[in-house]
Amino acid sequence: MFGSAPLFLVFYLCSGGPGGALCGVGEALQQVAQVRDTLDVNVTRTFIDPLQDLHDTELKDIRVRGAASQTTNSCVLRTPTC
């Protein structure tokens, strides 16, 4: 008896009883959550990942340039024949 009570209650509420609107809102919220998750994945794939890749490559370039300029600066400061 107790096992079928929640199922009966859900059926009653969603079948046009006073909670029909609540069931409709619940379904709409599930759809909104699915769309939000899809958009999150799309934004990550099309914007955030390329931005992160650009950031990583720029940092590598800055590190290489910085190391090269440090080498050049140390040669200039040490001896004029470097």
TIKE-111909 format. One line per 3 residues: number of its first residue (from 1); their letters; for each residue x, y, z of N, C-alpha, C, CB. Coordinates in Angstrom, 3 decimals. Glycine has a CB too. Layout:
NUM) A) X/Y/Z/X/Y/Z/X/Y/Z/X/Y/Z  ...
This chain:
1) MFG) 0.820/-1.183/0.000/0.000/0.000/0.000/0.872/1.259/0.000/-0.937/-0.008/1.202  1.910/1.289/0.864/2.732/2.484/0.948/3.610/2.662/-0.288/3.593/2.431/2.191  3.929/1.589/-0.969/4.769/1.691/-2.156/4.042/2.346/-3.313/5.253/0.326/-2.568
4) SAP) 2.740/2.169/-3.416/2.003/2.748/-4.531/1.461/4.143/-4.216/0.864/1.835/-4.919  1.499/4.556/-2.974/0.964/5.868/-2.596/1.717/7.019/-3.268/1.019/6.035/-1.083  3.067/7.046/-3.237/3.742/8.166/-3.911/3.475/8.189/-5.407/5.238/8.096/-3.669
7) LFL) 3.410/7.022/-6.030/3.135/6.961/-7.461/1.744/7.493/-7.758/3.278/5.526/-7.979  0.767/7.118/-6.937/-0.597/7.618/-7.120/-0.647/9.136/-6.936/-1.561/6.929/-6.132  0.074/9.635/-5.943/0.077/11.068/-5.675/0.673/11.846/-6.851/0.861/11.367/-4.389
10) VFY) 1.776/11.351/-7.397/2.388/12.008/-8.550/1.446/11.960/-9.736/3.732/11.350/-8.908  0.805/10.823/-9.964/-0.130/10.710/-11.073/-1.295/11.675/-10.889/-0.643/9.273/-11.200  -1.811/11.782/-9.670/-2.934/12.679/-9.399/-2.532/14.137/-9.608/-3.448/12.473/-7.968
13) LCS) -1.375/14.508/-9.123/-0.948/15.897/-9.235/-0.673/16.293/-10.680/0.290/16.131/-8.394  -0.124/15.392/-11.455/0.257/15.720/-12.827/-0.852/15.467/-13.840/1.469/14.930/-13.215  -1.924/14.845/-13.434/-2.969/14.504/-14.402/-4.068/15.554/-14.467/-3.574/13.162/-14.060
16) GGP) -3.802/16.745/-14.097/-4.814/17.788/-14.195/-5.343/18.191/-12.844/-5.948/17.335/-15.065  -4.813/17.630/-11.808/-5.208/18.058/-10.470/-4.607/19.424/-10.187/-4.762/17.029/-9.397  -4.616/19.817/-8.943/-4.111/21.154/-8.609/-2.609/21.318/-8.844/-4.421/21.462/-7.169
19) GGA) -1.885/20.250/-8.977/-0.439/20.358/-9.184/-0.020/20.221/-10.629/0.264/19.327/-8.378  -0.946/20.249/-11.550/-0.612/20.130/-12.965/0.336/21.220/-13.428/-1.865/20.163/-13.796  0.108/22.416/-12.937/0.989/23.525/-13.298/2.386/23.304/-12.744/0.422/24.853/-12.785
22) LCG) 2.480/22.751/-11.537/3.790/22.475/-10.956/4.553/21.443/-11.771/3.641/21.995/-9.521  3.856/20.451/-12.266/4.518/19.448/-13.105/5.002/20.081/-14.406/3.564/18.272/-13.406  4.201/20.975/-14.965/4.620/21.673/-16.175/5.846/22.528/-15.933/3.495/22.531/-16.703
25) VGE) 5.877/23.208/-14.797/7.029/24.030/-14.449/8.252/23.152/-14.235/6.741/24.869/-13.191  8.068/21.997/-13.587/9.182/21.079/-13.366/9.778/20.595/-14.680/8.728/19.890/-12.535  8.922/20.255/-15.627/9.413/19.808/-16.932/10.130/20.947/-17.661/8.249/19.275/-17.792
28) ALQ) 9.585/22.156/-17.560/10.226/23.300/-18.205/11.601/23.567/-17.583/9.332/24.554/-18.090  11.710/23.448/-16.280/12.993/23.654/-15.621/14.009/22.592/-16.034/12.815/23.647/-14.108  13.556/21.358/-16.232/14.458/20.312/-16.718/14.968/20.648/-18.115/13.747/18.947/-16.725
31) QVA) 14.092/21.150/-18.968/14.503/21.531/-20.321/15.490/22.699/-20.286/13.275/21.902/-21.167  15.241/23.670/-19.422/16.150/24.805/-19.290/17.515/24.330/-18.807/15.573/25.856/-18.321  17.529/23.395/-17.870/18.804/22.866/-17.366/19.565/22.146/-18.474/18.563/21.909/-16.181
34) QVR) 18.865/21.395/-19.312/19.521/20.704/-20.420/20.104/21.700/-21.420/18.533/19.769/-21.124  19.363/22.745/-21.726/19.847/23.762/-22.663/21.051/24.480/-22.068/18.727/24.776/-23.007  20.997/24.797/-20.776/22.120/25.475/-20.121/23.370/24.608/-20.159/21.765/25.827/-18.666
37) DTL) 23.223/23.323/-19.899/24.373/22.420/-19.955/24.954/22.353/-21.362/23.975/21.020/-19.487  24.091/22.304/-22.366/24.550/22.279/-23.754/25.298/23.563/-24.100/23.362/22.082/-24.709  24.767/24.697/-23.669/25.441/25.967/-23.935/26.775/26.043/-23.210/24.554/27.139/-23.521
40) DVN) 26.835/25.541/-21.979/28.098/25.532/-21.245/29.166/24.745/-21.991/27.896/24.946/-19.851  28.787/23.592/-22.519/29.732/22.771/-23.272/30.167/23.496/-24.540/29.110/21.404/-23.622  29.216/24.116/-25.242/29.550/24.829/-26.480/30.461/26.024/-26.220/28.276/25.297/-27.178
43) VTR) 30.180/26.783/-25.167/31.015/27.939/-24.840/32.413/27.479/-24.460/30.389/28.763/-23.693  32.494/26.411/-23.697/33.807/25.893/-23.310/34.591/25.456/-24.534/33.661/24.722/-22.332  33.933/24.737/-25.438/34.624/24.197/-26.607/34.997/25.280/-27.613/33.759/23.153/-27.281
46) TFI) 34.141/26.270/-27.800/34.381/27.245/-28.859/35.051/28.531/-28.389/33.093/27.584/-29.514  35.040/28.821/-27.092/35.617/30.075/-26.626/36.700/29.886/-25.569/34.534/30.951/-26.078  36.389/29.184/-24.509/37.318/29.093/-23.384/38.541/28.258/-23.739/36.619/28.498/-22.165
49) DPL) 38.357/27.111/-24.394/39.505/26.271/-24.760/40.458/26.986/-25.725/39.017/24.964/-25.392  39.962/27.618/-26.808/40.896/28.356/-27.667/41.577/29.523/-26.936/40.159/28.882/-28.892  40.852/30.177/-26.056/41.446/31.263/-25.289/42.560/30.751/-24.379/40.377/31.975/-24.463
52) QDL) 42.337/29.608/-23.773/43.366/29.004/-22.922/44.583/28.591/-23.749/42.796/27.783/-22.172  44.349/28.037/-24.940/45.469/27.669/-25.821/46.273/28.903/-26.221/44.952/26.944/-27.082  45.589/29.988/-26.550/46.274/31.228/-26.897/47.085/31.744/-25.711/45.263/32.293/-27.355
55) HDT) 46.505/31.681/-24.551/47.197/32.120/-23.330/48.464/31.305/-23.122/46.272/31.993/-22.096  48.357/29.988/-23.277/49.520/29.121/-23.078/50.625/29.414/-24.096/49.103/27.652/-23.172  50.264/29.606/-25.362/51.284/29.876/-26.376/51.922/31.245/-26.170/50.676/29.789/-27.778
58) ELK) 51.130/32.209/-25.753/51.694/33.538/-25.483/52.666/33.482/-24.316/50.577/34.553/-25.190  52.343/32.724/-23.280/53.256/32.592/-22.144/54.558/31.933/-22.571/52.601/31.783/-21.017  54.470/30.936/-23.448/55.690/30.292/-23.945/56.534/31.288/-24.726/55.345/29.077/-24.829
61) DIR) 55.888/32.105/-25.573/56.619/33.109/-26.346/57.280/34.124/-25.429/55.683/33.819/-27.328  56.577/34.548/-24.404/57.139/35.527/-23.474/58.330/34.930/-22.732/56.066/36.003/-22.472  58.213/33.670/-22.329/59.322/33.016/-21.632/60.544/32.895/-22.535/58.897/31.629/-21.136
64) VRG) 60.327/32.537/-23.814/61.436/32.397/-24.757/62.073/33.757/-25.014/60.952/31.767/-26.085  61.246/34.767/-25.229/61.777/36.112/-25.460/62.511/36.621/-24.227/60.647/37.080/-25.840  61.947/36.343/-23.061/62.581/36.782/-21.822/63.925/36.112/-21.619/61.679/36.497/-20.636
67) AAS) 64.009/34.831/-21.904/65.282/34.118/-21.756/66.304/34.638/-22.761/65.079/32.598/-21.940  65.864/34.921/-23.982/66.775/35.433/-24.999/67.274/36.829/-24.636/66.086/35.457/-26.365  66.391/37.672/-24.123/66.818/39.024/-23.768/67.721/39.013/-22.543/65.606/39.917/-23.514
70) QTT) 67.499/38.086/-21.624/68.386/37.984/-20.465/69.780/37.557/-20.899/67.823/36.990/-19.434  69.854/36.648/-21.848/71.143/36.197/-22.357/71.854/37.348/-23.059/70.965/35.002/-23.317  71.141/38.099/-23.866/71.716/39.230/-24.576/72.162/40.307/-23.593/70.709/39.804/-25.578
73) NSC) 71.339/40.591/-22.610/71.681/41.612/-21.625/72.894/41.211/-20.796/70.496/41.878/-20.711  73.007/39.969/-20.434/74.144/39.537/-19.635/75.436/39.591/-20.450/73.912/38.122/-19.101  75.349/39.324/-21.747/76.550/39.415/-22.592/76.996/40.871/-22.745/76.281/38.792/-23.985
76) VLR) 76.046/41.765/-22.905/76.375/43.171/-23.068/76.989/43.713/-21.785/75.126/43.980/-23.456  76.491/43.299/-20.647/77.008/43.809/-19.370/78.362/43.216/-19.018/76.024/43.519/-18.254  78.616/41.994/-19.424/79.866/41.342/-19.030/81.052/41.802/-19.859/79.726/39.846/-19.143
79) TPT) 80.977/41.510/-21.132/82.109/41.847/-21.998/81.587/42.396/-23.309/83.015/40.613/-22.247  82.317/43.221/-23.962/81.875/43.751/-25.246/82.078/42.752/-26.389/82.616/45.039/-25.554  82.699/41.605/-26.152/82.962/40.655/-27.239/81.940/39.529/-27.298/84.346/40.067/-27.086
82) C) 80.908/39.546/-26.524/79.904/38.472/-26.509/79.163/38.407/-27.777/78.939/38.645/-25.389
